[in-house]
Amino acid sequence: MKKNFTVVSSTKTQNGTFCNKIVNKSVVSINTDFGMVEQNRQETYYMFTKSQNQVGAIGQLDPNDFKIVKKLYTIPNDDGTTEEITLKYLYPK
């Protein structure tokens, strides 16, 4: 299913391509006998393109059309501790 994604950043890499951070924000609503339940959701992916994209540009894509590669990174926090984050990259299948 195609979804709308917004370009958050588009940064030139050492290879001459551009790493694009794209985000889809949505709200899931379920009506129950106890009332409406809502949850904000956000999907974030990174993809490499040959041309730079304008920050704020909106486009559609279906993440299922891509191979999703998850990479684990350890990053430092301001208090001296570290935390692990997982970034998801989209590559052609």
C-alpha positions in Angstrom: 0.0 0.0 0.0 1.4 3.4 -1.0 1.8 5.9 1.7 2.7 9.6 1.8 6.3 10.3 3.0 7.9 13.7 3.7 11.6 14.3 3.1 13.2 15.3 6.4 16.8 15.5 5.1 18.7 14.8 1.9 22.5 14.7 2.5 25.2 14.1 -0.1 27.3 11.0 0.6 31.0 10.3 -0.2 29.8 8.1 -3.1 28.0 11.1 -4.7 24.5 9.8 -4.0 22.1 11.4 -1.5 20.9 9.8 1.7 17.2 10.8 2.2 15.4 10.5 5.5 11.7 10.1 4.8 8.9 10.0 7.4 5.3 9.0 7.3 3.1 10.2 10.2 -0.4 8.8 10.8 -3.1 8.4 13.4 -4.7 5.0 14.0 -8.2 5.3 15.5 -10.3 2.4 16.8 -13.8 2.9 18.1 -14.6 0.6 21.0 -17.5 0.2 23.4 -15.3 2.1 25.9 -14.6 5.1 23.6 -12.3 6.1 20.8 -8.7 4.9 21.1 -6.1 6.8 19.1 -2.4 6.3 18.6 0.0 8.5 16.7 2.4 6.5 14.5 5.6 7.4 12.6 7.5 5.3 10.1 11.0 6.5 9.3 13.2 5.1 6.5 16.4 6.1 4.8 16.9 5.7 1.0 19.7 6.6 -1.4 19.0 8.4 -4.6 21.1 9.9 -7.4 19.6 13.3 -7.0 19.0 15.5 -4.0 15.4 15.9 -2.8 14.0 19.1 -1.3 13.4 19.0 2.4 9.6 19.1 2.9 8.8 17.4 -0.4 6.1 14.9 -0.2 5.9 11.7 -2.3 4.3 8.3 -2.3 5.9 4.9 -2.0 5.1 1.4 -0.8 7.8 0.2 1.6 6.8 -3.4 0.6 8.3 -2.7 -2.9 11.7 -2.5 -1.3 14.0 -4.7 0.7 14.1 -3.2 4.2 17.5 -3.5 5.8 17.7 -2.8 9.5 21.1 -1.6 10.9 21.8 -1.3 14.6 23.9 1.6 15.8 25.1 2.6 19.3 25.0 6.3 20.0 26.2 8.4 22.9 23.8 10.3 25.1 24.5 13.7 26.7 24.8 12.0 30.2 27.6 9.8 29.0 25.5 6.6 28.6 24.8 5.0 25.2 21.7 3.7 23.6 21.1 1.4 20.6 18.9 2.6 17.8 17.8 0.7 14.7 17.7 2.6 11.3 15.7 1.1 8.4 17.1 1.5 4.9 15.1 0.9 1.7 16.9 -0.9 -1.1 15.5 -2.1 -4.5 14.4 -5.8 -4.3 
